[in-house]
Amino acid sequence: MASGPKEEEAVTSFTSDTKNLYTVFRAKGTKDGDEIHCVLIAEDVGDAAPANTKALETTLTVGGDPKGRDYVGDFELSMPTKGWPAGKYHVEIYVNDELATKVSFAIKATPKSKKQADEEEEESGED
């Protein structure tokens, strides 16, 4: 997992306001017409969804090389309208319906700014 399509260093934790998550992969020996499939699973996101909910899936088709080659690509996973629910997730990558890899990661609540925290404290009447 990465926070950008050109990132090379793996990331295992994001904040709930991360606009896009990227699954960057290298599939070895793919041929023209092979399908690479990405499934995002929300393992444990509290009350936001039942455990192990399939949150998103997308597929791409390899093109251009009938002899087979390594295919490097990425899947861009866009943030839901209300932000990513905090919790545990994993992504499964399939090549032609065969599981190739599974990557786990976490999404944490976005830290509040000092201003937001002060405003909430004022609203609650706490000193």
C-alpha positions as CSV (number, residue, x, y, z in Angstrom):
1,M,0.0,0.0,0.0
2,A,1.1,3.5,-0.7
3,S,-0.1,7.1,-0.5
4,G,0.8,7.9,-4.1
5,P,1.2,5.9,-7.4
6,K,4.9,6.6,-7.6
7,E,5.7,5.7,-3.9
8,E,8.1,2.8,-3.6
9,E,8.1,2.5,0.2
10,A,5.2,0.4,1.6
11,V,2.9,2.1,4.1
12,T,0.9,0.2,6.7
13,S,-1.1,3.0,8.3
14,F,-3.1,5.9,6.9
15,T,-5.3,8.6,8.3
16,S,-9.1,8.7,7.7
17,D,-8.7,11.8,5.5
18,T,-6.2,10.3,3.0
19,K,-7.8,11.1,-0.4
20,N,-6.5,8.0,-2.2
21,L,-4.8,4.8,-1.3
22,Y,-2.7,3.0,-3.9
23,T,-2.0,-0.7,-4.2
24,V,1.2,-0.9,-6.3
25,F,2.0,-4.3,-7.6
26,R,4.3,-6.3,-10.0
27,A,2.7,-9.4,-11.6
28,K,5.2,-11.7,-13.1
29,G,4.7,-13.5,-16.4
30,T,1.4,-11.9,-17.3
31,K,0.1,-12.3,-20.9
32,D,-2.3,-10.2,-23.1
33,G,-5.8,-10.6,-21.7
34,D,-4.8,-11.6,-18.1
35,E,-7.0,-10.0,-15.5
36,I,-5.6,-8.5,-12.3
37,H,-8.3,-8.0,-9.7
38,C,-8.1,-5.9,-6.5
39,V,-10.5,-6.4,-3.5
40,L,-10.5,-4.1,-0.5
41,I,-11.8,-5.8,2.7
42,A,-12.8,-3.8,5.8
43,E,-11.9,-6.3,8.4
44,D,-12.8,-4.4,11.5
45,V,-14.2,-0.8,11.2
46,G,-16.4,-0.8,14.3
47,D,-20.0,0.2,13.7
48,A,-19.3,1.6,10.2
49,A,-19.7,-1.9,8.6
50,P,-19.9,-5.6,9.5
51,A,-16.6,-7.4,9.9
52,N,-14.9,-8.5,6.7
53,T,-17.1,-6.3,4.4
54,K,-16.0,-6.2,0.8
55,A,-15.7,-2.4,0.5
56,L,-14.4,-2.0,-3.1
57,E,-13.2,-4.1,-6.0
58,T,-11.8,-3.3,-9.4
59,T,-10.2,-5.2,-12.3
60,L,-7.8,-4.3,-15.0
61,T,-6.9,-6.3,-18.1
62,V,-3.3,-6.7,-19.2
63,G,-2.8,-5.8,-22.9
64,G,-0.1,-5.7,-25.5
65,D,2.2,-8.7,-24.9
66,P,1.1,-12.2,-26.0
67,K,4.4,-13.8,-24.9
68,G,4.2,-12.9,-21.2
69,R,6.1,-10.4,-19.2
70,D,6.1,-8.7,-15.8
71,Y,3.4,-6.2,-15.4
72,V,3.8,-3.2,-13.0
73,G,0.7,-1.2,-12.1
74,D,-1.4,0.2,-9.4
75,F,-5.0,0.4,-8.2
76,E,-6.2,3.8,-7.0
77,L,-8.8,3.4,-4.1
78,S,-10.7,6.7,-3.6
79,M,-11.8,7.9,-0.2
80,P,-15.5,7.5,0.5
81,T,-17.6,10.7,0.8
82,K,-17.5,10.6,4.6
83,G,-13.8,9.6,4.8
84,W,-12.3,6.2,5.5
85,P,-13.7,4.6,8.6
86,A,-10.9,4.0,11.1
87,G,-10.0,0.3,11.6
88,K,-8.2,-2.7,10.1
89,Y,-8.3,-3.4,6.4
90,H,-6.6,-5.7,3.8
91,V,-6.3,-5.7,0.0
92,E,-6.3,-9.0,-1.9
93,I,-4.8,-9.0,-5.4
94,Y,-5.8,-11.8,-7.8
95,V,-4.3,-12.7,-11.2
96,N,-6.9,-14.6,-13.3
97,D,-9.0,-15.4,-10.2
98,E,-6.0,-16.9,-8.3
99,L,-5.0,-15.1,-5.1
100,A,-1.5,-13.6,-5.6
101,T,-1.0,-11.6,-2.4
102,K,-2.8,-10.1,0.6
103,V,-1.6,-6.9,2.3
104,S,-2.9,-5.7,5.6
105,F,-3.0,-2.0,6.8
106,A,-4.8,0.3,9.2
107,I,-6.6,3.5,8.9
108,K,-6.5,5.8,12.0
109,A,-8.8,8.7,12.9
110,T,-7.4,12.0,11.6
111,P,-5.9,13.9,14.6
112,K,-7.9,17.0,15.5
113,S,-6.2,20.4,15.2
114,K,-5.7,22.4,18.3
115,K,-8.3,24.8,17.0
116,Q,-10.9,22.0,16.6
117,A,-10.1,20.6,20.0
118,D,-10.5,24.1,21.6
119,E,-13.8,24.7,19.8
120,E,-15.2,21.3,21.0
121,E,-14.1,22.1,24.5
122,E,-15.8,25.5,24.4
123,E,-19.1,23.9,23.1
124,S,-19.1,21.3,25.8
125,G,-18.5,23.9,28.5
126,E,-15.4,22.2,29.9
127,D,-12.6,24.3,31.3
